[in-house]
Amino acid sequence: MRKKTVRRRSTPIRKTTKKNSPFYSTIKKVFLYICIVTVVLAILYHYRDGIAYYFSFKSNKALTESDESKRLSDIRNIQVLEKIDGKSVGIDVSEYQGNIRWSYVDTLEKTYPVHFVLIRATVGSDRLDRKFEKNWHGSKKNKMIRGAYHYYRPNENSIDQADLFIKTVHLSKGDLPPVLDIERLPKNQSLQRLKIGLKRWLTRVEEHYHVRPIIYTGEKYYDDFLKEEFSDYLFWIANYNFYREEMEDDWLFWQFSEKASVPGIDGNVDVNIYNGDLQQLQFITVD
């Protein structure tokens, strides 16, 4: 009987390539670490002025404030304000700011004078802002340039909304033009019907006050739905993104923060930059 010859399979020897060698892996980790550190240092250097201001003038607050997003907003606010180059600074308010002590509303971050305020007057076709009258008269007494805005509800009659605003807001010489605030898309109508409604509101209000209204909206909403078809109007644009630090040339106002602190107002308030100086701002007011 013949014995079977069993042949052993030779185990292949794995060659250590350059890509999977321990040395190469270490080099990749070190390179990645250097890249991350470089990016972090670049960000810190870019925001050095805002960070230095924050920890120099708000050190007590930094030790007690638990809201990290608020701290980042403060740093960004300073970064933006340092680049305004003489532009006029203002705020916008509604009933959500509670009882404002208008005689104390004067500067932002103890440095930048607050020249103007935009005040919510009406919402939809049937609601008044509960603090409008008090804010309207208080800001005037505080010698601020004031303006009123209407929060537009897409699914309600546009003429009824315009008439409510007209009934509520009585503009005087030196006030800013009326503002239409549109932020939402309609639920029960097409986008085209929404645009028709917006134009009806704008036309009705312009005929009453004899001045063309301003439109407030977010930057994406503006780019996607309004920029082309409403190019005859001036825009007040909201954008709070950390990366944006300057306004576009075609924006009339830029609402760059919703988390700022102003004397006389408890809690956060929106801050805006007008695309011009105080004299140019006065030029666009009602005669």
C-alpha positions, 0 to 999 in steps of 0.5 A, a space after each residue: 500500500 502506497 503512502 500518500 505524500 502530504 505536502 505542507 503549504 508554505 505560509 506566505 510572508 507578508 511584506 510590510 508596506 510603507 502605507 501600513 507600517 507603524 512609522 507611516 501611521 505615526 506620521 499620519 497622526 502627527 500630520 493630522 494633529 498639526 493640521 487641527 492645531 493650525 486651524 484652531 490657532 488660525 481661528 483664535 488669531 482671527 477672533 483675537 480682538 473679540 476674545 481679548 475684549 470679552 475676557 478683558 471687560 466681561 471676565 466676571 460674566 465669563 466666570 458665572 455665565 453658563 450659556 456657551 452660545 452667548 459667550 461665542 455671540 459676544 465674541 462675534 459681535 465685537 468682531 463684526 462691530 469693529 469692522 462697521 467703519 462708521 456705519 450706524 448701529 441699531 436694535 429691533 424689539 417687540 413684546 418679547 423684550 418686556 418693559 424696556 427702560 428707554 432712557 438707558 438705551 444708549 450704547 452697545 458694548 459701552 462703545 457703539 451708540 445705538 442710533 435707531 430702533 425697529 419696533 414690531 407693531 402688528 402680527 397677521 391680520 388680527 394681533 397687535 404687539 402688546 408693547 408697541 405703543 410703549 416702545 413707540 413713544 419711549 424710543 421717540 422720547 429717547 431721541 432715537 430714529 424709530 421704525 415699525 414693522 409688520 410680521 406677515 402671516 402667509 396664510 392670512 389675507 394680505 389687505 387685512 394685514 396691511 389695514 391693521 398696520 395702517 390703523 396701528 402705526 402713525 408715522 411722523 417726520 423723521 421715522 423710518 419707512 414701514 417694514 414688512 417682515 416675511 420669514 415663513 413659507 405658506 402651507 395652504 397656498 402656492 409660492 406664487 400666491 404668496 408673492 401676490 399677497 406680499 405685493 398687495 401688502 406693499 402696494 397698499 402700505 406705500 399708497 397710504 404712507 407715500 413711501 416705499 416699504 422695506 422688506 425684512 427676511 433671512 438671507 436664504 429666503 431672500 436669495 431663494 424667493 425674493 431677490 429677483 422678483 422684488 428687486 425694486 425694494 430695499 432689504 433688511 437681511 438677517 444672518 447670524 452665521 459665525 462665518 459672516 462678518 460683513 454685510 453685502 453692498 445691496 443690503 440696507 440693514 443687516 441683522 447680525 445678532 440676536 444675542 446682544 446686551 443693551 442697557 435698559 433691556 433685560 435679556 437678549 436683543 437683536 442688533 442691526 447695522 445700517 449700510 451707511 452713517 447716521 447722516 445717510 440714515 436720516 436721509 431715508 426717513 419720512 419727510 
